[in-house]
């Protein structure tokens, strides 16, 4: 519940770290991103305040406060200036960062693309592409599974979007998206320079965005021509559906908007799933007893058959494994919001425009919600445990009206890929590096080192 404004304490009364003069907590919050947020929450509570370059930032890790922002009073909050600075140059006015009535219109147009019937149609393709990827591997070789999963999920989402094989373009798309994600991590003093001033990182970002725009424009134009020629049906794939979708007034998306939505779906549709797969394979490699239990389930439920849309629903332990992986190592580490009016959160007045940092990373690892939270334990996800868990103590896909539109697509893909790969190979961790100490906070939670594993054919 939202607190009443007449009893609210001023924002400066909220607890938090002192920080440095002028810079505040800028250096610590960027250089040691995850540790900083964990420490602030632990020492100052679920609604805490710190300063960055003279700007108040509220860190929210209390599930009630998060529920207020994302669900019960969501209409009072937008993604805000910080979020737009990160994503608008990349994704334009795509679904991920558009707001208000325009966002609602776009969501209405895109939602039918992710109905259960449409998602079921992608299942066989997901398994086929995963098998084709595994066919190119060899027993005993060492591979960077993060790189492999990025390539695989980009291939899958591109086929779902375009309905065609675009592997000749996926390396260029993947390289552009990688550059964008790496540049978005920031964290250097050069990032404090005015946006109009070029820096090496901004130059790389600009070139990557231009390359991505050019490729996507070409792909969309090819699809548009195929529709005009009658070579494909209007709902043959996601891009066809976007090009032919009409709102209640009979209007279609502008060409630039279609491009923005395709870029958004390309980025969101492969990056987070690739990370979920990478982290799950990493966790299984370090928890062989979990892998053994999972393999027994796959054998018992599938026999010699491939996993599919219908059969994957019977893989209950696989579901627990993916859920626990996304709890312990959430691909999206946090969410940004800003209030559009003065609000009261956790007893404190939060002025309009104040950045709110909502941390899945910290909430998912809070001992107040999870016993032994740093242990990978899929068995914790019983019906009883979930019934007692606060709904905003686990939110890898966000929550409320702006919950990820492709969450069911991503979960189906992750489960089908894992079921397919794990029956063919075991993955042995080669590099003893602690992965958690080599993660960076870009738009997503990214490894800064190769995640190397040796393949063992089963």
MARVEX-799600 format. One line per field, with one value per residue (C-alpha): residue number from 1; residue in three letters; chain; x negated, y, z negated. Coordinates in pm, whole numbers, plus 50000, padded with zeros to 5 digits. Example, Ala and Ser with C-alpha at 12.3 -4.5 7.8 and 13.67 -1.06 7.14 Angstrom:
num [1 | 2]
residuo [ALA | SER]
cadena [A | A]
xx [48770 | 48633]
yy [49550 | 49894]
zz [49220 | 49286]
END
This chain:
num [1 | 2 | 3 | 4 | 5 | 6 | 7 | 8 | 9 | 10 | 11 | 12 | 13 | 14 | 15 | 16 | 17 | 18 | 19 | 20 | 21 | 22 | 23 | 24 | 25 | 26 | 27 | 28 | 29 | 30 | 31 | 32 | 33 | 34 | 35 | 36 | 37 | 38 | 39 | 40 | 41 | 42 | 43 | 44 | 45 | 46 | 47 | 48 | 49 | 50 | 51 | 52 | 53 | 54 | 55 | 56 | 57 | 58 | 59 | 60 | 61 | 62 | 63 | 64 | 65 | 66 | 67 | 68 | 69 | 70 | 71 | 72 | 73 | 74 | 75 | 76 | 77 | 78 | 79 | 80 | 81 | 82 | 83 | 84 | 85 | 86 | 87 | 88 | 89 | 90 | 91 | 92 | 93 | 94 | 95 | 96 | 97 | 98 | 99 | 100 | 101 | 102 | 103 | 104 | 105 | 106 | 107 | 108 | 109 | 110 | 111 | 112 | 113 | 114 | 115 | 116 | 117 | 118 | 119 | 120 | 121 | 122 | 123 | 124 | 125 | 126 | 127 | 128 | 129 | 130 | 131 | 132 | 133 | 134 | 135 | 136 | 137 | 138 | 139 | 140 | 141 | 142 | 143 | 144 | 145 | 146 | 147 | 148 | 149 | 150 | 151 | 152 | 153 | 154 | 155 | 156 | 157 | 158 | 159 | 160 | 161 | 162 | 163 | 164 | 165 | 166 | 167 | 168 | 169 | 170 | 171 | 172 | 173 | 174 | 175 | 176 | 177 | 178 | 179 | 180 | 181 | 182 | 183 | 184 | 185 | 186 | 187 | 188 | 189 | 190 | 191 | 192 | 193 | 194 | 195 | 196 | 197 | 198 | 199 | 200 | 201 | 202 | 203 | 204 | 205 | 206 | 207 | 208 | 209 | 210 | 211 | 212 | 213 | 214 | 215 | 216 | 217 | 218 | 219 | 220 | 221 | 222 | 223 | 224 | 225 | 226 | 227 | 228 | 229 | 230 | 231 | 232 | 233 | 234 | 235 | 236 | 237 | 238 | 239 | 240 | 241 | 242 | 243 | 244 | 245 | 246 | 247 | 248 | 249 | 250 | 251 | 252 | 253 | 254 | 255 | 256 | 257 | 258 | 259 | 260 | 261 | 262 | 263 | 264 | 265 | 266 | 267 | 268 | 269 | 270 | 271 | 272 | 273 | 274 | 275 | 276 | 277 | 278 | 279 | 280 | 281 | 282 | 283 | 284 | 285 | 286 | 287 | 288 | 289 | 290 | 291 | 292 | 293 | 294 | 295 | 296 | 297 | 298 | 299 | 300 | 301 | 302 | 303 | 304 | 305 | 306 | 307 | 308 | 309 | 310 | 311 | 312 | 313 | 314 | 315 | 316 | 317 | 318 | 319 | 320 | 321 | 322 | 323 | 324 | 325 | 326 | 327 | 328 | 329 | 330 | 331 | 332 | 333 | 334 | 335 | 336 | 337 | 338 | 339 | 340 | 341 | 342 | 343 | 344 | 345 | 346 | 347 | 348 | 349 | 350 | 351 | 352 | 353 | 354 | 355 | 356 | 357 | 358 | 359 | 360 | 361 | 362 | 363 | 364 | 365 | 366 | 367 | 368 | 369 | 370 | 371 | 372 | 373 | 374 | 375 | 376 | 377 | 378 | 379 | 380 | 381 | 382 | 383 | 384 | 385 | 386 | 387 | 388 | 389 | 390 | 391 | 392 | 393 | 394 | 395 | 396 | 397 | 398 | 399 | 400 | 401 | 402 | 403 | 404 | 405 | 406 | 407 | 408 | 409 | 410 | 411 | 412 | 413 | 414 | 415 | 416 | 417 | 418 | 419 | 420 | 421 | 422 | 423 | 424 | 425 | 426 | 427 | 428 | 429 | 430 | 431 | 432 | 433 | 434 | 435 | 436 | 437 | 438 | 439 | 440 | 441 | 442 | 443 | 444 | 445 | 446 | 447 | 448 | 449 | 450 | 451 | 452 | 453 | 454 | 455 | 456 | 457 | 458]
residuo [UNK | UNK | UNK | UNK | UNK | UNK | UNK | UNK | UNK | UNK | UNK | UNK | UNK | UNK | UNK | UNK | UNK | UNK | UNK | UNK | UNK | UNK | UNK | UNK | UNK | UNK | UNK | UNK | UNK | UNK | UNK | UNK | UNK | UNK | UNK | UNK | UNK | UNK | UNK | UNK | UNK | UNK | UNK | UNK | UNK | UNK | UNK | UNK | UNK | UNK | UNK | UNK | UNK | UNK | UNK | UNK | UNK | UNK | UNK | UNK | UNK | UNK | UNK | UNK | UNK | UNK | UNK | UNK | UNK | UNK | UNK | UNK | UNK | UNK | UNK | UNK | UNK | UNK | UNK | UNK | UNK | UNK | UNK | UNK | UNK | UNK | UNK | UNK | UNK | UNK | UNK | UNK | UNK | UNK | UNK | UNK | UNK | UNK | UNK | UNK | UNK | UNK | UNK | UNK | UNK | UNK | UNK | UNK | UNK | UNK | UNK | UNK | UNK | UNK | UNK | UNK | UNK | UNK | UNK | UNK | UNK | UNK | UNK | UNK | UNK | UNK | UNK | UNK | UNK | UNK | UNK | UNK | UNK | UNK | UNK | UNK | UNK | UNK | UNK | UNK | UNK | UNK | UNK | UNK | UNK | UNK | UNK | UNK | UNK | UNK | UNK | UNK | UNK | UNK | UNK | UNK | UNK | UNK | UNK | UNK | UNK | UNK | UNK | UNK | UNK | UNK | UNK | UNK | UNK | UNK | UNK | UNK | UNK | UNK | UNK | UNK | UNK | UNK | UNK | UNK | UNK | UNK | UNK | UNK | UNK | UNK | UNK | UNK | UNK | UNK | UNK | UNK | UNK | UNK | UNK | UNK | UNK | UNK | UNK | UNK | UNK | UNK | UNK | UNK | UNK | UNK | UNK | UNK | UNK | UNK | UNK | UNK | UNK | UNK | UNK | UNK | UNK | UNK | UNK | UNK | UNK | UNK | UNK | UNK | UNK | UNK | UNK | UNK | UNK | UNK | UNK | UNK | UNK | UNK | UNK | UNK | UNK | UNK | UNK | UNK | UNK | UNK | UNK | UNK | UNK | UNK | UNK | UNK | UNK | UNK | UNK | UNK | UNK | UNK | UNK | UNK | UNK | UNK | UNK | UNK | UNK | UNK | UNK | UNK | UNK | UNK | UNK | UNK | UNK | UNK | UNK | UNK | UNK | UNK | UNK | UNK | UNK | UNK | UNK | UNK | UNK | UNK | UNK | UNK | UNK | UNK | UNK | UNK | UNK | UNK | UNK | UNK | UNK | UNK | UNK | UNK | UNK | UNK | UNK | UNK | UNK | UNK | UNK | UNK | UNK | UNK | UNK | UNK | UNK | UNK | UNK | UNK | UNK | UNK | UNK | UNK | UNK | UNK | UNK | UNK | UNK | UNK | UNK | UNK | UNK | UNK | UNK | UNK | UNK | UNK | UNK | UNK | UNK | UNK | UNK | UNK | UNK | UNK | UNK | UNK | UNK | UNK | UNK | UNK | UNK | UNK | UNK | UNK | UNK | UNK | UNK | UNK | UNK | UNK | UNK | UNK | UNK | UNK | UNK | UNK | UNK | UNK | UNK | UNK | UNK | UNK | UNK | UNK | UNK | UNK | UNK | UNK | UNK | UNK | UNK | UNK | UNK | UNK | UNK | UNK | UNK | UNK | UNK | UNK | UNK | UNK | UNK | UNK | UNK | UNK | UNK | UNK | UNK | UNK | UNK | UNK | UNK | UNK | UNK | UNK | UNK | UNK | UNK | UNK | UNK | UNK | UNK | UNK | UNK | UNK | UNK | UNK | UNK | UNK | UNK | UNK | UNK | UNK | UNK | UNK | UNK | UNK | UNK | UNK | UNK | UNK | UNK | UNK | UNK | UNK | UNK | UNK | UNK | UNK | UNK | UNK | UNK | UNK | UNK | UNK | UNK | UNK | UNK | UNK | UNK | UNK | UNK | UNK | UNK | UNK | UNK | UNK | UNK | UNK | UNK | UNK | UNK | UNK]
cadena [A | A | A | A | A | A | A | A | A | A | A | A | A | A | A | A | A | A | A | A | A | A | A | A | A | A | A | A | A | A | A | A | A | A | A | A | A | A | A | A | A | A | A | A | A | A | A | A | A | A | A | A | A | A | A | A | A | A | A | A | A | A | A | A | A | A | A | A | A | A | A | A | A | A | A | A | A | A | A | A | A | A | A | A | A | A | A | A | A | A | A | A | A | A | A | A | A | A | A | A | A | A | A | A | A | A | A | A | A | A | A | A | A | A | A | A | A | A | A | A | A | A | A | A | A | A | A | A | A | A | A | A | A | A | A | A | A | A | A | A | A | A | A | A | A | A | A | A | A | A | A | A | A | A | A | A | A | A | A | A | A | A | A | A | A | A | A | A | A | A | A | A | A | A | A | A | A | A | A | A | A | A | A | A | A | A | A | A | A | A | A | A | A | A | A | A | A | A | A | A | A | A | A | A | A | A | A | A | A | A | A | A | A | A | A | A | A | A | A | A | A | A | A | A | A | A | A | A | A | A | A | A | A | A | A | A | A | A | A | A | A | A | A | A | A | A | A | A | A | A | A | A | A | A | A | A | A | A | A | A | A | A | A | A | A | A | A | A | A | A | A | A | A | A | A | A | A | A | A | A | A | A | A | A | A | A | A | A | A | A | A | A | A | A | A | A | A | A | A | A | A | A | A | A | A | A | A | A | A | A | A | A | A | A | A | A | A | A | A | A | A | A | A | A | A | A | A | A | A | A | A | A | A | A | A | A | A | A | A | A | A | A | A | A | A | A | A | A | A | A | A | A | A | A | A | A | A | A | A | A | A | A | A | A | A | A | A | A | A | A | A | A | A | A | A | A | A | A | A | A | A | A | A | A | A | A | A | A | A | A | A | A | A | A | A | A | A | A | A | A | A | A | A | A | A | A | A | A | A | A | A | A | A | A | A | A | A | A | A | A | A | A | A | A | A | A | A | A | A | A | A | A | A | A | A | A | A | A | A | A | A | A | A | A | A | A | A | A | A | A | A | A | A | A | A | A | A | A]
xx [50000 | 49886 | 49813 | 50012 | 49836 | 49924 | 49718 | 49426 | 49074 | 48864 | 48640 | 48322 | 48450 | 48420 | 48115 | 47819 | 47442 | 47273 | 47064 | 46799 | 46832 | 46983 | 46948 | 47156 | 47166 | 47098 | 46765 | 46865 | 47206 | 47060 | 46732 | 46870 | 47231 | 47371 | 47176 | 47274 | 47645 | 47626 | 47441 | 47681 | 47983 | 47821 | 47708 | 47989 | 48302 | 48541 | 48601 | 48266 | 48126 | 47786 | 47654 | 47488 | 47341 | 47580 | 47887 | 48084 | 48139 | 48371 | 48275 | 48584 | 48541 | 48851 | 49111 | 49401 | 49236 | 49153 | 49511 | 49634 | 49413 | 49456 | 49814 | 50054 | 49956 | 49775 | 49957 | 49758 | 49422 | 49234 | 48902 | 48747 | 48453 | 48171 | 48337 | 48406 | 48044 | 47938 | 48192 | 48351 | 48041 | 48042 | 48408 | 48580 | 48939 | 48970 | 49192 | 48922 | 48890 | 49204 | 49457 | 49822 | 50090 | 49834 | 49690 | 50040 | 50114 | 49789 | 49839 | 50187 | 50046 | 49756 | 49931 | 50094 | 49745 | 49684 | 50007 | 49966 | 50066 | 49798 | 49536 | 49621 | 49545 | 49187 | 49109 | 49000 | 48780 | 48614 | 48526 | 48408 | 48175 | 48038 | 47968 | 47799 | 47577 | 47483 | 47405 | 47119 | 46959 | 46710 | 46646 | 46368 | 46351 | 46356 | 46608 | 46718 | 47078 | 47182 | 47073 | 47245 | 47570 | 47568 | 47536 | 47802 | 48064 | 48003 | 48058 | 48380 | 48527 | 48431 | 48615 | 48917 | 48911 | 48834 | 48939 | 48623 | 48262 | 48057 | 47736 | 47541 | 47645 | 47651 | 47273 | 47311 | 47626 | 47461 | 47149 | 47357 | 47568 | 47255 | 47102 | 47420 | 47443 | 47077 | 47093 | 47407 | 47218 | 47038 | 46874 | 46581 | 46529 | 46550 | 46920 | 46962 | 46877 | 47175 | 47351 | 47268 | 46894 | 46759 | 46573 | 46435 | 46724 | 46985 | 46826 | 46838 | 47197 | 47294 | 47134 | 47301 | 47644 | 47603 | 47502 | 47797 | 48043 | 47916 | 47947 | 48293 | 48419 | 48304 | 48473 | 48800 | 48803 | 48753 | 49047 | 49261 | 49192 | 49277 | 49611 | 49693 | 49611 | 49834 | 49540 | 49616 | 49920 | 49973 | 49915 | 49631 | 49386 | 49346 | 49232 | 49515 | 49760 | 49611 | 49626 | 49993 | 50122 | 50386 | 50503 | 50867 | 50865 | 50730 | 50385 | 50064 | 49719 | 49490 | 49182 | 48949 | 49162 | 49153 | 48774 | 48766 | 48987 | 48779 | 48459 | 48622 | 48733 | 48392 | 48212 | 48452 | 48534 | 48184 | 47970 | 48157 | 48230 | 47866 | 47762 | 48017 | 47882 | 47519 | 47580 | 47781 | 47511 | 47253 | 47456 | 47522 | 47151 | 47080 | 47371 | 47348 | 47612 | 47867 | 47765 | 47801 | 48155 | 48242 | 48102 | 48306 | 48621 | 48540 | 48485 | 48801 | 49031 | 48891 | 48733 | 48588 | 48812 | 48717 | 48867 | 49157 | 49418 | 49649 | 49392 | 49180 | 49469 | 49418 | 49056 | 49118 | 48760 | 48634 | 48877 | 48735 | 48378 | 48453 | 48646 | 48364 | 48101 | 48290 | 48324 | 47956 | 47819 | 48098 | 48022 | 48183 | 48030 | 48246 | 48526 | 48534 | 48841 | 48918 | 49236 | 49434 | 49552 | 49441 | 49511 | 49460 | 49263 | 49170 | 49270 | 49051 | 49154 | 48996 | 49006 | 49119 | 48838 | 48626 | 48461 | 48575 | 48340 | 48523 | 48279 | 48383 | 48025 | 48047 | 48408 | 48353 | 48063 | 48221 | 48218 | 48546 | 48709 | 48473 | 48306 | 47936 | 47989 | 47647 | 47690 | 47824 | 48110 | 48393 | 48574 | 48671 | 48941 | 49229 | 49593 | 49594 | 49282 | 49420 | 49755 | 49579 | 49333 | 49412 | 49506 | 49237 | 48962 | 48908 | 48959 | 48704 | 48942 | 49055 | 49421 | 49741 | 49853 | 49492 | 49400 | 49193 | 49424 | 49202 | 49165 | 49341 | 49136 | 48813 | 48901 | 49007 | 48686 | 48464 | 48623 | 48617 | 48255 | 48143 | 48336 | 48184 | 47823 | 47799 | 47909 | 47621 | 47341 | 47227 | 47058 | 46743 | 46628 | 46271 | 46184 | 46174 | 46260 | 46554 | 46812 | 46998 | 46688 | 46667 | 47010 | 47084 | 47405 | 47487 | 47855 | 47827 | 47602 | 47309 | 46995 | 46675 | 46475 | 46538 | 46746 | 46533 | 46656 | 46533 | 46794 | 46832 | 47057 | 47302]
yy [50000 | 50353 | 50563 | 50882 | 51203 | 51393 | 51154 | 51119 | 51208 | 51428 | 51246 | 51342 | 51146 | 50819 | 50619 | 50559 | 50591 | 50930 | 50907 | 51152 | 51528 | 51611 | 51256 | 51100 | 50722 | 50741 | 50559 | 50285 | 50230 | 50186 | 50007 | 49763 | 49765 | 49447 | 49464 | 49827 | 49757 | 49453 | 49657 | 49953 | 49725 | 49529 | 49835 | 50080 | 49877 | 49815 | 50182 | 50360 | 50680 | 50756 | 51042 | 51036 | 51360 | 51570 | 51359 | 51155 | 50791 | 50563 | 50196 | 49977 | 49621 | 49598 | 49387 | 49602 | 49917 | 49743 | 49621 | 49977 | 50106 | 49824 | 49712 | 49893 | 50251 | 50184 | 50468 | 50718 | 50595 | 50595 | 50444 | 50784 | 50985 | 50750 | 50456 | 50662 | 50780 | 50415 | 50276 | 50544 | 50589 | 50213 | 50116 | 50442 | 50434 | 50056 | 49876 | 49849 | 50224 | 50388 | 50532 | 50624 | 50579 | 50512 | 50223 | 50082 | 50095 | 49919 | 49657 | 49588 | 49542 | 49319 | 49103 | 48865 | 48770 | 48600 | 48406 | 48042 | 47923 | 48132 | 48034 | 47665 | 47704 | 47804 | 47502 | 47263 | 47530 | 47595 | 47228 | 47199 | 47499 | 47371 | 47029 | 47190 | 47390 | 47078 | 46896 | 47139 | 47054 | 46776 | 46557 | 46698 | 47046 | 47358 | 47625 | 47964 | 47871 | 48234 | 48307 | 47989 | 48068 | 48423 | 48288 | 48021 | 48248 | 48516 | 48253 | 48141 | 48486 | 48596 | 48297 | 48370 | 48735 | 48686 | 48330 | 48278 | 48173 | 48492 | 48334 | 48537 | 48848 | 48721 | 48773 | 49141 | 49173 | 48994 | 49212 | 49530 | 49419 | 49317 | 49660 | 49829 | 49621 | 49665 | 50041 | 50067 | 49937 | 50273 | 50332 | 50554 | 50924 | 50976 | 50896 | 51217 | 51429 | 51598 | 51364 | 51586 | 51522 | 51213 | 50948 | 50616 | 50431 | 50663 | 50639 | 50259 | 50278 | 50514 | 50290 | 49980 | 50144 | 50259 | 49906 | 49753 | 50003 | 49930 | 49552 | 49566 | 49810 | 49570 | 49273 | 49457 | 49591 | 49239 | 49120 | 49414 | 49334 | 48967 | 49067 | 49297 | 49022 | 48776 | 48540 | 48509 | 48533 | 48839 | 48635 | 48421 | 48554 | 48835 | 49101 | 49019 | 49052 | 49388 | 49518 | 49424 | 49485 | 49756 | 49940 | 50012 | 50305 | 50091 | 50253 | 50056 | 50112 | 50358 | 50206 | 50359 | 50220 | 49869 | 49898 | 50008 | 49716 | 49463 | 49594 | 49575 | 49216 | 49118 | 49260 | 49153 | 48823 | 48685 | 48861 | 48764 | 48406 | 48353 | 48473 | 48248 | 47949 | 48040 | 48085 | 47763 | 47557 | 47717 | 47636 | 47279 | 47226 | 47325 | 47128 | 46777 | 46636 | 46879 | 46785 | 46416 | 46468 | 46670 | 46408 | 46137 | 46342 | 46398 | 46026 | 45927 | 46181 | 46196 | 45859 | 45875 | 46164 | 46528 | 46776 | 46970 | 47229 | 46971 | 46750 | 47029 | 47111 | 46773 | 46852 | 46988 | 46966 | 47144 | 47423 | 47444 | 47451 | 47743 | 47928 | 47887 | 47990 | 48310 | 48377 | 48338 | 48496 | 48709 | 48806 | 49144 | 49275 | 49580 | 49809 | 50189 | 50403 | 50768 | 50910 | 51157 | 51330 | 51346 | 51009 | 50844 | 50519 | 50338 | 50641 | 50888 | 51158 | 51092 | 51400 | 51385 | 51276 | 51104 | 50791 | 50466 | 50170 | 49840 | 49553 | 49201 | 49094 | 49199 | 49096 | 48749 | 48693 | 48834 | 48589 | 48745 | 48560 | 48271 | 48031 | 47995 | 48235 | 48199 | 47824 | 47686 | 47469 | 47407 | 47192 | 47504 | 47579 | 47379 | 47482 | 47567 | 47782 | 47976 | 48027 | 48191 | 48395 | 48762 | 48804 | 49071 | 48870 | 48697 | 48899 | 48813 | 48940 | 49249 | 49270 | 49461 | 49600 | 49628 | 49268 | 49132 | 49057 | 48768 | 48590 | 48271 | 48260 | 48297 | 48033 | 47782 | 47846 | 47810 | 47480 | 47329 | 47431 | 47288 | 46964 | 46919 | 47006 | 46823 | 46493 | 46513 | 46667 | 46726 | 47061 | 47067 | 47403 | 47461 | 47803 | 47814 | 48186 | 48273 | 48386 | 48607 | 48820 | 48870 | 49012 | 49364 | 49560 | 49678 | 49675 | 49309 | 49100 | 49011 | 48802 | 48998 | 48681 | 48382 | 48113 | 47821 | 47463 | 47129 | 46919 | 46549 | 46353 | 46132]
zz [50000 | 50068 | 49760 | 49709 | 49806 | 49486 | 49271 | 49508 | 49401 | 49632 | 49882 | 49695 | 49395 | 49587 | 49474 | 49703 | 49753 | 49724 | 50040 | 50158 | 50206 | 50548 | 50683 | 50408 | 50457 | 50831 | 50837 | 50593 | 50749 | 51098 | 51028 | 50772 | 50887 | 50731 | 50405 | 50358 | 50388 | 50163 | 49900 | 49916 | 49877 | 49595 | 49400 | 49474 | 49548 | 49832 | 49913 | 49911 | 50061 | 50206 | 50416 | 50758 | 50893 | 50686 | 50776 | 50522 | 50617 | 50418 | 50406 | 50362 | 50240 | 50020 | 50209 | 50086 | 50221 | 50548 | 50582 | 50531 | 50812 | 51065 | 50994 | 50761 | 50851 | 51178 | 51355 | 51143 | 51272 | 51603 | 51701 | 51681 | 51810 | 51706 | 51879 | 52190 | 52204 | 52218 | 52462 | 52678 | 52899 | 52957 | 52975 | 53065 | 52945 | 52925 | 52677 | 52412 | 52362 | 52505 | 52259 | 52209 | 52472 | 52743 | 52541 | 52480 | 52854 | 52939 | 52670 | 52808 | 53158 | 53051 | 52789 | 53045 | 53166 | 52829 | 52779 | 52667 | 53015 | 53184 | 52928 | 52974 | 53345 | 53261 | 53041 | 53316 | 53472 | 53135 | 53096 | 53457 | 53427 | 53096 | 53247 | 53546 | 53310 | 53113 | 53440 | 53490 | 53157 | 53084 | 52782 | 52564 | 52716 | 52503 | 52596 | 52469 | 52392 | 52350 | 52706 | 52828 | 52648 | 52783 | 53137 | 53086 | 52931 | 53196 | 53465 | 53296 | 53240 | 53593 | 53740 | 53522 | 53628 | 53995 | 54066 | 54271 | 54227 | 54189 | 54063 | 54318 | 54126 | 53769 | 53712 | 53800 | 53591 | 53299 | 53319 | 53324 | 53028 | 52835 | 52888 | 52775 | 52458 | 52368 | 52421 | 52206 | 51902 | 51868 | 51533 | 51637 | 51582 | 51959 | 51928 | 51728 | 52032 | 52205 | 52446 | 52743 | 52694 | 52871 | 52674 | 52803 | 52638 | 52786 | 53129 | 53117 | 53000 | 53285 | 53547 | 53403 | 53400 | 53761 | 53866 | 53681 | 53831 | 54182 | 54145 | 53987 | 54250 | 54523 | 54359 | 54298 | 54654 | 54791 | 54583 | 54695 | 55060 | 55006 | 54852 | 55142 | 55390 | 55203 | 55144 | 54771 | 54545 | 54324 | 54008 | 54141 | 53880 | 53631 | 53878 | 54117 | 53829 | 53728 | 54086 | 54127 | 53772 | 53739 | 53430 | 53347 | 53591 | 53876 | 53864 | 53914 | 53768 | 53943 | 54107 | 53848 | 53566 | 53715 | 53722 | 53358 | 53252 | 53448 | 53289 | 52947 | 53002 | 53141 | 52839 | 52567 | 52738 | 52748 | 52487 | 52171 | 52280 | 52377 | 52032 | 51860 | 52055 | 51985 | 51615 | 51590 | 51762 | 51532 | 51221 | 51333 | 51398 | 51038 | 50892 | 51042 | 50809 | 50955 | 51308 | 51224 | 51095 | 51404 | 51642 | 51468 | 51525 | 51892 | 51944 | 51757 | 51923 | 52277 | 52342 | 52694 | 52804 | 52835 | 52593 | 52741 | 52655 | 52497 | 52325 | 52175 | 51942 | 51773 | 51689 | 51341 | 51218 | 51530 | 51450 | 51096 | 51232 | 51465 | 51196 | 50944 | 51197 | 51277 | 50906 | 50821 | 51141 | 51288 | 51651 | 51585 | 51264 | 51212 | 51326 | 51344 | 51277 | 51201 | 51044 | 51256 | 50937 | 50576 | 50414 | 50079 | 50070 | 49750 | 49544 | 49738 | 49981 | 50321 | 50545 | 50906 | 51139 | 50872 | 51014 | 50851 | 50880 | 50828 | 50782 | 50875 | 50800 | 50435 | 50374 | 50523 | 50282 | 49968 | 49673 | 49562 | 49853 | 49925 | 49686 | 49771 | 50061 | 50228 | 50273 | 50601 | 50477 | 50725 | 50469 | 50276 | 50538 | 50389 | 50421 | 50050 | 50076 | 50374 | 50202 | 49906 | 50113 | 50167 | 50538 | 50576 | 50408 | 50744 | 51064 | 51335 | 51605 | 51408 | 51304 | 51360 | 51698 | 51818 | 51750 | 52039 | 52334 | 52445 | 52111 | 52223 | 52543 | 52342 | 52085 | 52350 | 52542 | 52235 | 52135 | 52484 | 52542 | 52208 | 52254 | 52599 | 52513 | 52180 | 52331 | 52580 | 52374 | 52022 | 51963 | 51750 | 51614 | 51732 | 51600 | 51218 | 51224 | 50997 | 51251 | 51005 | 50957 | 51334 | 51411 | 51529 | 51509 | 51858 | 51950 | 51851 | 51623 | 51852 | 51802 | 51860 | 51929 | 52158 | 51987 | 52097 | 52071 | 52200 | 52378 | 52300 | 52533 | 52349]
END
